[in-house]
Amino acid sequence: MIRIHKGAAPEILTRLGPGHVEAHRQFYDLNATEIAAGTKKIPVAEHVYGAPEVRDALAQAQHGKCCFCEVEIEHPYMHRHVEHWRPKGGVSPVGGGRATPPGYYWLAYDWENLLLACVVCNSSNKGTSFPLVDEADRARTHHDPIAAERPLLIKPDEEDPAGHMEWIDDQPRGTTDAGWTTIEVLGLIRPEDVKRTRRFLEIAQAYRRLWKIHDVDDPTVREIAADLRRLLEAAPRPESPFSAMATAFLESRTLPPEA
């Protein structure tokens, strides 16, 4: 997980979002009892928050990667889930269980609440979880302020995840309560994550190999060394897959001098 820098909200959110939010507020106030009982749901408009221009803007900001695990979302072969950091339709306990309505419906079209996630992080793990330091501080309707909330889920478009977690080879480890909770909620400890492990081995092997051949005076070997150096220099860049992991691996290591 890396820091994400988003641009301005897509026009569809600012044009259609406020009207839908006002309708949701009114619907809640008229149907609060039924919504709490689960017999009515607030009709959130996916065609607004999930519009192609919203997905495209998020994909651009996130370099085509999942906001949480940094896997490349291979569009159109993989579905790009528009993730609501604060869940829009209900909140469930960490570890699973029934989601308690109504969720943060008034933030369903809020650009600051939207991210792009892969199916493993969004559907298989996070779902409708949104843990807080103190559950008593939770905003349960649009009448409650969210300022009192102290989330335990890292918000990558607002803070640097590196301040909350570190990497041991290809597995993350929390350094704060928010870091550990985020790793747990998203299931980021994945010993069988083939893509992430493959990327780690590629970087580690390139590093070891470059040190072995960097000073060999042979044109073919020098060309191979240059390719390895380019791979290692590109690995920590935000557009590269699993760049947080690559950064952690390389920041304590020195590349050999160029021949």
ZIBELJO-V881209 format. One record per pair of residues at least 12 apart in sequence whose ideal C-beta (glycine too) atoms are under 8 Angstrom apart, sorted by the first residue. I is the first residue (numbers start at 1). J is the second residue. D is the distance in Angstrom with one decimal. If there is no record, write none. Layout:
((I & J & D) (I & J & D))
This chain:
((1 & 67 & 7.4) (1 & 68 & 5.6) (1 & 69 & 7.2) (1 & 70 & 6.5) (1 & 154 & 6.7) (1 & 156 & 5.5) (1 & 161 & 4.1) (1 & 165 & 7.3) (1 & 172 & 7.9) (1 & 182 & 7.6) (1 & 188 & 7.6) (1 & 244 & 5.8) (2 & 70 & 6.7) (2 & 156 & 6.7) (2 & 160 & 7.9) (2 & 161 & 6.4) (2 & 162 & 7.7) (2 & 238 & 5.7) (2 & 243 & 5.8) (2 & 244 & 5.0) (3 & 156 & 6.1) (3 & 157 & 7.7) (3 & 159 & 7.3) (3 & 160 & 4.6) (3 & 161 & 6.8) (3 & 162 & 7.7) (4 & 61 & 5.8) (4 & 62 & 5.6) (4 & 67 & 6.1) (4 & 115 & 7.3) (4 & 156 & 4.7) (4 & 157 & 4.2) (5 & 61 & 6.4) (5 & 157 & 7.3) (6 & 57 & 7.5) (6 & 58 & 7.5) (6 & 61 & 4.5) (6 & 111 & 7.1) (6 & 157 & 5.3) (7 & 57 & 6.8) (7 & 60 & 7.9) (7 & 61 & 6.6) (8 & 111 & 8.0) (9 & 111 & 3.5) (10 & 51 & 7.1) (10 & 53 & 4.7) (10 & 54 & 5.1) (10 & 57 & 5.0) (10 & 111 & 7.4) (11 & 53 & 7.4) (12 & 48 & 6.1) (12 & 51 & 4.9) (12 & 53 & 5.8) (12 & 54 & 6.6) (13 & 48 & 6.9) (13 & 49 & 7.2) (13 & 54 & 6.6) (13 & 109 & 5.2) (13 & 110 & 7.8) (13 & 111 & 5.5) (16 & 45 & 7.6) (16 & 48 & 5.0) (16 & 109 & 7.3) (17 & 48 & 6.2) (17 & 49 & 7.8) (17 & 108 & 7.9) (17 & 109 & 3.2) (17 & 110 & 7.4) (18 & 109 & 7.9) (20 & 44 & 7.7) (20 & 45 & 5.2) (20 & 48 & 6.1) (20 & 108 & 7.3) (20 & 109 & 6.1) (21 & 106 & 5.4) (21 & 108 & 7.3) (21 & 109 & 6.4) (24 & 42 & 5.1) (24 & 43 & 7.9) (24 & 44 & 7.0) (24 & 105 & 4.8) (24 & 106 & 6.2) (24 & 108 & 7.1) (24 & 142 & 7.8) (25 & 106 & 6.2) (25 & 142 & 5.1) (27 & 42 & 5.6) (27 & 43 & 7.3) (28 & 42 & 6.2) (28 & 102 & 6.2) (28 & 105 & 6.8) (28 & 141 & 6.3) (28 & 142 & 6.8) (32 & 141 & 7.6) (35 & 101 & 5.4) (35 & 102 & 5.0) (36 & 101 & 6.3) (36 & 102 & 7.5) (38 & 101 & 6.2) (41 & 89 & 6.9) (41 & 101 & 7.3) (42 & 89 & 7.2) (42 & 102 & 5.9) (42 & 105 & 4.7) (44 & 88 & 5.5) (44 & 89 & 6.6) (44 & 105 & 6.2) (44 & 108 & 4.8) (45 & 108 & 7.7) (45 & 109 & 7.8) (48 & 108 & 8.0) (48 & 109 & 5.5) (49 & 82 & 5.7) (49 & 84 & 7.7) (49 & 88 & 8.0) (49 & 108 & 5.7) (49 & 109 & 5.1) (49 & 114 & 6.3) (50 & 82 & 4.8) (54 & 82 & 6.4) (54 & 114 & 6.8) (55 & 80 & 5.1) (55 & 82 & 6.3) (55 & 116 & 6.6) (58 & 80 & 7.7) (58 & 82 & 7.0) (58 & 114 & 6.6) (58 & 115 & 6.5) (58 & 116 & 3.9) (59 & 73 & 7.3) (59 & 75 & 7.0) (59 & 80 & 6.4) (59 & 116 & 5.8) (61 & 157 & 7.6) (62 & 115 & 7.4) (62 & 116 & 5.4) (63 & 238 & 5.7) (63 & 239 & 4.1) (64 & 239 & 7.9) (65 & 241 & 6.5) (66 & 116 & 7.0) (66 & 117 & 5.2) (66 & 118 & 4.0) (66 & 121 & 5.6) (67 & 83 & 6.6) (67 & 115 & 4.0) (67 & 116 & 5.8) (67 & 117 & 5.5) (67 & 121 & 7.9) (67 & 156 & 5.5) (67 & 157 & 7.5) (68 & 115 & 8.0) (68 & 117 & 5.8) (68 & 118 & 7.7) (68 & 121 & 4.2) (68 & 126 & 7.5) (68 & 156 & 7.5) (68 & 186 & 5.0) (68 & 188 & 7.1) (69 & 118 & 6.4) (69 & 120 & 6.9) (69 & 121 & 5.3) (69 & 186 & 6.9) (69 & 188 & 6.2) (69 & 190 & 7.9) (69 & 193 & 7.9) (69 & 196 & 7.5) (70 & 241 & 6.0) (70 & 242 & 4.9) (70 & 243 & 6.4) (70 & 244 & 6.4) (70 & 245 & 7.7) (71 & 118 & 5.4) (71 & 120 & 7.7) (71 & 195 & 6.0) (71 & 196 & 7.3) (71 & 241 & 6.5) (71 & 242 & 7.5) (72 & 241 & 5.1) (73 & 116 & 6.9) (73 & 118 & 5.6) (78 & 118 & 6.8) (78 & 119 & 7.2) (79 & 119 & 6.0) (80 & 116 & 5.4) (81 & 116 & 7.0) (81 & 117 & 4.9) (81 & 118 & 7.0) (81 & 119 & 6.2) (81 & 122 & 4.2) (81 & 123 & 6.8) (82 & 114 & 5.8) (82 & 115 & 7.7) (82 & 116 & 6.5) (83 & 114 & 7.1) (83 & 115 & 4.5) (83 & 116 & 6.5) (83 & 117 & 3.9) (83 & 121 & 7.7) (83 & 122 & 5.2) (83 & 126 & 7.4) (84 & 104 & 7.2) (84 & 107 & 7.1) (84 & 108 & 6.8) (84 & 113 & 5.7) (84 & 114 & 6.6) (85 & 113 & 5.2) (85 & 114 & 7.5) (85 & 115 & 6.1) (85 & 130 & 7.6) (85 & 153 & 7.1) (85 & 155 & 5.9) (86 & 103 & 7.7) (86 & 104 & 4.0) (86 & 107 & 5.4) (86 & 113 & 5.5) (86 & 130 & 5.7) (86 & 146 & 7.5) (87 & 99 & 7.2) (87 & 103 & 4.8) (87 & 104 & 6.3) (87 & 127 & 7.9) (87 & 128 & 4.2) (87 & 129 & 7.6) (87 & 130 & 5.5) (88 & 103 & 5.2) (88 & 104 & 6.0) (88 & 105 & 5.7) (88 & 107 & 6.9) (88 & 108 & 4.4) (89 & 101 & 6.7) (89 & 102 & 7.1) (89 & 103 & 4.4) (89 & 105 & 7.0) (89 & 128 & 7.0) (90 & 102 & 6.7) (90 & 103 & 4.4) (90 & 128 & 5.3) (91 & 103 & 5.8) (91 & 128 & 5.7) (91 & 129 & 7.4) (91 & 130 & 5.2) (91 & 138 & 7.4) (92 & 127 & 6.2) (92 & 128 & 4.5) (92 & 129 & 5.7) (93 & 129 & 7.4) (94 & 129 & 5.3) (94 & 131 & 5.0) (94 & 181 & 7.2) (94 & 184 & 6.8) (94 & 185 & 5.9) (96 & 127 & 7.7) (99 & 127 & 7.7) (99 & 128 & 4.3) (102 & 140 & 7.7) (102 & 141 & 6.8) (103 & 128 & 7.0) (104 & 130 & 8.0) (104 & 139 & 7.2) (104 & 146 & 7.7) (105 & 142 & 7.4) (106 & 142 & 4.1) (112 & 157 & 7.4) (112 & 158 & 7.8) (115 & 156 & 7.2) (115 & 157 & 6.6) (120 & 187 & 7.4) (121 & 186 & 5.2) (121 & 187 & 7.5) (124 & 187 & 7.1) (125 & 185 & 6.7) (125 & 186 & 5.0) (125 & 187 & 3.9) (126 & 153 & 8.0) (126 & 185 & 5.6) (126 & 186 & 5.6) (129 & 153 & 7.6) (129 & 185 & 5.0) (130 & 151 & 6.9) (130 & 153 & 6.2) (131 & 151 & 7.3) (131 & 152 & 4.3) (131 & 153 & 6.2) (131 & 181 & 5.5) (131 & 185 & 6.6) (132 & 149 & 5.6) (132 & 150 & 5.9) (132 & 151 & 5.9) (132 & 152 & 6.3) (133 & 150 & 4.0) (133 & 151 & 7.9) (133 & 152 & 6.1) (133 & 177 & 7.8) (134 & 150 & 6.6) (137 & 149 & 5.2) (137 & 150 & 6.5) (151 & 178 & 7.5) (152 & 177 & 6.2) (152 & 178 & 5.1) (152 & 181 & 4.1) (152 & 182 & 7.4) (153 & 178 & 7.1) (153 & 181 & 6.7) (153 & 182 & 5.5) (153 & 185 & 6.1) (154 & 178 & 5.6) (154 & 179 & 6.9) (154 & 182 & 4.5) (161 & 179 & 7.6) (161 & 182 & 7.7) (161 & 244 & 6.8) (162 & 244 & 6.8) (162 & 247 & 7.7) (163 & 175 & 7.7) (163 & 176 & 7.3) (164 & 176 & 4.6) (164 & 178 & 5.1) (164 & 179 & 3.3) (164 & 182 & 6.8) (165 & 179 & 4.0) (165 & 182 & 7.3) (165 & 183 & 6.5) (166 & 248 & 6.3) (167 & 244 & 6.9) (167 & 245 & 5.1) (167 & 248 & 3.7) (167 & 249 & 7.1) (169 & 200 & 6.2) (169 & 249 & 7.8) (170 & 193 & 7.4) (170 & 196 & 5.4) (170 & 197 & 5.1) (170 & 199 & 7.7) (170 & 200 & 3.8) (170 & 245 & 6.1) (171 & 189 & 5.6) (171 & 190 & 7.7) (171 & 191 & 7.1) (172 & 188 & 5.1) (172 & 189 & 6.7) (172 & 245 & 7.8) (195 & 241 & 7.4) (195 & 242 & 7.9) (196 & 242 & 5.4) (196 & 245 & 6.9) (199 & 241 & 5.9) (199 & 242 & 4.9) (199 & 245 & 7.3) (199 & 246 & 7.5) (200 & 242 & 7.4) (200 & 245 & 6.2) (200 & 249 & 7.2) (202 & 231 & 7.5) (203 & 231 & 7.5) (203 & 232 & 6.8) (203 & 235 & 5.3) (203 & 246 & 5.5) (203 & 249 & 5.8) (203 & 250 & 7.5) (204 & 249 & 6.8) (206 & 228 & 4.7) (206 & 231 & 5.1) (206 & 232 & 5.6) (207 & 232 & 6.1) (207 & 249 & 7.6) (207 & 250 & 7.4) (207 & 253 & 6.5) (207 & 255 & 7.8) (209 & 228 & 5.9) (210 & 225 & 5.9) (210 & 228 & 4.3) (210 & 229 & 6.1) (210 & 232 & 6.8) (210 & 255 & 6.9) (210 & 256 & 6.1) (211 & 256 & 5.3) (213 & 225 & 5.3) (213 & 228 & 7.9) (214 & 256 & 4.0) (214 & 257 & 7.2) (214 & 258 & 7.4) (214 & 259 & 6.0) (215 & 256 & 7.4) (215 & 259 & 5.3) (216 & 259 & 7.5) (217 & 259 & 7.1) (222 & 259 & 6.1) (225 & 259 & 7.0) (229 & 255 & 6.6) (229 & 258 & 7.3) (232 & 250 & 6.6) (232 & 255 & 6.3) (233 & 255 & 7.8) (235 & 247 & 7.9) (235 & 250 & 6.8) (236 & 250 & 5.9) (236 & 251 & 7.9))
